Amino acid sequence: MVFAFAHPAAAQTSELDIERQSVLQRARPDYDPLGAHLGSFLLYPSADISEAYDTNVFATQTDAKADLLTTFSPAAQLRSDWNNDALNFVASGQVKRYATQVGENNTNALVGTDGRLDIERDVYFTGLLNYQQLHEDRASPNTLVNQKNPTEYQQVSSDIGYVHESGRLGLRADGSVTYYTYDNELTLANTPIPETGRDRIEYSFGPRVSYGIIPGYEAFVQARGNYRQYMSQISTTGFDLTSRGYTIDAGTAVHLGATVNGELFAGWFTQNYDDSRLTPVSGPHFGGSLLWNVTQQTSIRGSLARTIEETIVFPASSFVQTASLLSAEHELRRNVLLSAGVGYIVQDFQGLTRTDQNYEANIGTRYLMSRNLTSGVAVTWTNRQSTALDNNYDRFLFSADIRLQF
């Protein structure tokens, strides 16, 4: 759903933002939609329909079920066209229908807004508010093998931030609140699965202070605290999963024109739980991303992230996820774009002898037929190797889509 639910672009794109774009992100005036003027706003409607063949719908180790999947994804973005400030709105949906495994049919949706309030050059406030209806993928470790339907949940996200980068010394600070609510599900034998114990509110706040060492290089320190409050003291696992924690990092950012952009950081994280029976988490924290525009036609991007994720896998308190991703993009012709990527994600469950190793690989192409019509094909492979019994799986997804946009 990333392509459909990406937040709208800001009304004005700075020169720095343009230099930080990869081949697929770059503007293409001959093929980009023009939008419709609505006063001082521009409306960008679109609709995407795809057909896919999934070799393992339920992401199971044995008795894999294959099926055809049709997905319809309408969307509309309303972007301000102002010299200063910005205000954007987005609404999108995703309707998924299987040919035979109709119990997997689901509908996702998003409505949201984001904006920027300019105080002066390089000093501004940002804000965001989103509502989403989502479903957990069958490959999620929080999905039971004998679960009848995908878990449906709702997510309300809000964020407000302040940016002051008018000199060599920069400051960024933001706070966010995210509210999750889950719908109860059933097993294949129609036994209730209580999911509402996963309902929670996550609070997060943190500053980042940076200093421009020399042109193109910047050192920074950042800290972030969080409080994850569960609505029920007794969750699906029988524990109180409420926790609080923080991360502290130091790193460096690099900006070498349009060639190399990104940042790397390292530090420490910790997460402690109200329920003393749950294993606290602490250890090295690191992450970052790097974009290398090898030529005008080729981009390579790498990213690394280490995070603490919530889980209902008994009796784990959480799992520490380390995700490394590498992708390449190439403009074969002005209207023919190629992409490929690989990923390796390790999920280490805390308080439980279980480690999942997840492998990903994908390759695809996109053909820009006109300003209003594009199409694409892609192949995605995912694989999990788990120390837990019967949790391995192998899955291919072959897809083709056509997109109408204005």
Buried (B, 14 or more C-beta within 10 A) or exposed (E): BEEBBEBBBBBBEEEEEEBBBBBBBBEEEEBEBEBEEEEEBBBBBBBBBBEBBBBBBBBBBEEBBBBBBBBBBBBBBBBBBBEEBBBBBBBBBBBBBBEEBEBBBBEBBBBBBBBBEBBEEBEBBBBBBBBBBBBBEBBEBBBEEEBBBBBBBBBBBBBBBBBBBEEEEBBBBBBBBBBBBBBEBEEEEEEEBEBEBBBBBBBBBBEBBBEBEEEEEBEBBBBBBBBBBBBBEEBBBEBBBBBBBBBBBEBBBBBBEBEBBBBBBEBEBBBBBBBEEBBBBBEEBBBBBBBBBBEEBBBBBBBBBBBBEBBBBEBBBBBBBBBBBBBBBBBEEEBEBBBBBBBBBBBBBBBBEBBBBBBBBBBBBBBBEEBEEBBBBBBBBBBBEBEBEEBBBBBBBEBBBBBBBB
